[in-house]
């Protein structure tokens, strides 16, 4: 499955995160799970400035398409930034906060798609691709 299979706004958010070298980008499909959003986009950053750059890039990219967040949480220095776009929420974590909160474990019954970066080898996420095809 490629990014083209996602809704445009989710695809734009993922692409903006990739442009700022976000780490471990994952999309969780939460539809039918009793969640307050249909999708979560999760990613990690290696530093506080990178977290802010990722959030700014996502907001800017979506703003160009007239998509604005309903809510934003977290400030510079925070370990977790959240951009709430209604039907999807972007979570940008420090690497330690992502491990601590472990949303992937909390929502383990959600369909999961791990976005491969350019450094990932082909076939690394082959097991996820069959599940992701239903996103």
C-alpha positions, 0 to 999 in steps of 0.5 A, spaced: 500 500 500 502 506 498 500 513 501 496 514 495 491 510 498 490 514 504 485 520 504 488 526 502 489 530 508 492 524 512 497 523 506 499 530 506 500 530 513 505 524 512 508 527 507 510 533 511 512 529 517 517 525 512 520 532 509 522 533 516 525 526 517 520 524 522 522 517 525 517 511 525 511 514 522 505 510 523 498 510 521 492 507 525 485 506 523 481 507 529 474 506 525 469 502 529 474 502 535 470 507 539 475 512 538 474 519 538 478 520 531 478 515 525 485 515 524 491 517 528 498 519 525 504 517 529 511 519 529 517 521 533 522 526 533 530 526 535 530 533 538 525 538 541 526 543 535 525 537 530 518 536 533 516 543 532 519 543 525 514 537 524 508 540 527 509 546 523 510 543 516 504 539 517 500 545 519 503 549 513 502 543 508 494 542 510 493 550 511 495 550 503 489 545 502 484 549 507 485 544 512 486 547 519 486 543 526 481 544 531 486 544 536 493 544 538 496 541 544 503 542 546 508 547 546 516 548 545 519 543 550 514 538 550 515 531 549 508 530 545 505 535 540 498 533 538 494 536 532 487 535 532 484 535 525 477 532 527 477 525 523 484 524 524 489 526 530 497 527 529 501 525 535 508 527 534 513 524 540 520 525 543 522 518 542 522 516 550 515 519 550 512 515 544 515 509 548 512 511 555 505 512 552 505 506 547 499 508 543 500 502 538 500 498 544 494 501 547 490 501 540 493 494 538 486 492 535 487 498 530 489 496 523 496 499 523 500 501 517 508 503 518 510 508 513 517 506 510 522 511 510 527 511 504 532 508 509 528 502 510 529 496 506 524 493 501 520 488 504 521 490 511 513 491 512 511 486 508 507 483 514 503 490 515 502 491 507 496 486 507 493 489 513 494 496 511 490 494 504 484 495 508 485 502 510 
